[in-house]
Amino acid sequence: TVPRRTAGGIRIPQNYGRSRHLSRQREARALVSVGPAPDDGQLVRLAPPAAAAWRRMRDAAARDGVTLLPLSGFRSIARQTALIRAKLAAGQSLESILEFVMAPGFSEHHTGRALDIGSPESLTLDGRFGHTAEFRWLRRHAGKFGFHLSFPRGNRHGIGYEPWHWCWRRRR
């Protein structure tokens, strides 16, 4: 594959989107806060319709005794680039980074519709979340609120299993 330059000078394979069955994602223009992330206190922001759906889903989970926590929401293309550059600077290969981090311009986080979700006992983005009551609740109920698990095991995008990453889709 012939590499090409993208945001921040990161060289992404030219066929990245096509080979991963991914489309370029537009950055959200309007965002609202859904509260602070429990780990660093940074406000988690989503597009207004996704934020409304998140609040309904979070409240329904709470009524069932399940605590869903927003860990990360909107991420700009520039922020995505910075994350990848930091991982490269730490010695990770681009190939290994792209197993779990989308190339700039391709992340659902850019749209303001993607949300990384945690629980009181799982505040990190790792596979442990997939063993929580919160994850089991999401598997049963998230679809009712328009959310889907973007990267289940063996997904067609070749992205590692991310039980924490859920994306809202407008219902038609």
N, C-alpha and C positions, 0 to 999 in steps of 0.2 A: 504494500500500500504506500502511496505517495503521501507523506504528511503535508499538512497545510497549517498556516498560522491562524490562530483564533485570538480571542480577547486575551490581553496580557502577554502575548507572545508564546502561549502554550501550543505546542505542536500536536494537533489531534489528527488521527488518520482521516483522510478525505472521505472515506466511506463509512465513518463512524455512525451517523444517523441511519443510513440504509442498512448496514450490517446488524445494527442493534434494534431495528424496527422502531426507531424513535423519531419524533418530529421536533423541529425547533419550537421553542416555547416563547411566547411573548411575555414581557414583564408586565405585571399588574400596574395599573395607573392609580387606582383608588384602593386604599388599605385601611383597615380598622384594627385596633388592638383587641386581642382576646385574653389579655392578662400577661403577667410576667412569667418567664421561664423559671422553674423552681431552682435550677442550678446556678444561674448567674443574674437573675432578676431582669434580664433584657426583655423588653416587651415583644411578645409574639404577635405578628400582624398577619391578617388574612384579607382576601377580597371580601367585600361586604356579604355577598350571598353565602360564601363558604363559612364566614364567621357566624352568621345566623344559624346555619346548619350545625356547626360545631357546638354552639351554645345549647341547642335543642338536644343534641346527642349527649353532651356532657351531663346535662340535667337529667336526662332519662337514665343514664348510667348511675348517677348519684341516687336516684329513686330506687334503683336495684341494689344499692350498697356498694357500688363500684366507683372508684375515683380515677378519672382520666385527667391527665395533666398535659398541657401543651408544652412541648420542649423546643420546637422550632417551627416556623411558618415561612413567610415570604423570605426569599433570598435573591438578591439582585445578581445579575450576570457578573458584575464586578466582584461581589462577595464570593461567588462560586469560583471565580478565577483566583482570588486571594487564598481560598481554602486549598485549592489544588497546588498553588505555588508554595504554600507553607509545607505541604506534604512532600513535595519534590525537594524542597530545601532540607527536610528532615531525612532525606535519603531514600524515600520510597520511589519505586519505579512508576512511571505514568500508567503502565499496564495494570499494576496492582491497584493503583488509586481508582482507575476507571471501573474496577469490579464493584465498587460501592458508591462512588461519587460520579454524578453525571458530568459530562463535558459542559463547559460554559455554553449557555444558549439552549440546552436540552433538558434542564431540570424542571420537574413539575413545580418545584419551589418558586421558580420565577413567576408563575401565574398567580400566586397568592391563594391557590386552592389546595396545596399540599401541606400536610401537617405531620410532624413527627410527634408521636404520642407516647407518653410514659405513664408510670404509676408511682405511688409512694415508695415501693420497693424496687423500682427499676427506672432510674433517672438517666441512664446512659443509653446510647444508641448501639445496642448489641442484641444478640439473639436471646438473652435471658428474658426480654420482654415477651417473647413468644410462649413462655411458660407461666404467665401470670393470669389471674382471674380477669384482669382488664382486657388482655388480648382475647381470651375466650369470649368475653362479652362482645367485643368488637366483631369477632368472626360471626356471631349470631345476629347482631343488631345494626352494625354500621351501614349496611345497604339500605335500610329503611330511611336513613338520613342523607343518602346520596354519596356516602364514602365507600371507597373500595381499597383493598390492599394492593398497592401497585407492584410490589416485587415479592410474590410468593416464591417458595422453593421451585427451582427449575423453570423460572419465567422465561419467556421468549426473548427478552432483552439481554440475557446473559449477565444480569445484575445479581449480585449476591442477595440472599434472603434478608429482607428488611421488615420484620414484623411490626416495627414502629411506624412505618411510612404509609400514610393513608391519604388519598386524594379525593376531593369532592368533585362530582360532575353534575352539571345542571341537568335536571330531569326534563325530558321532552314530552 
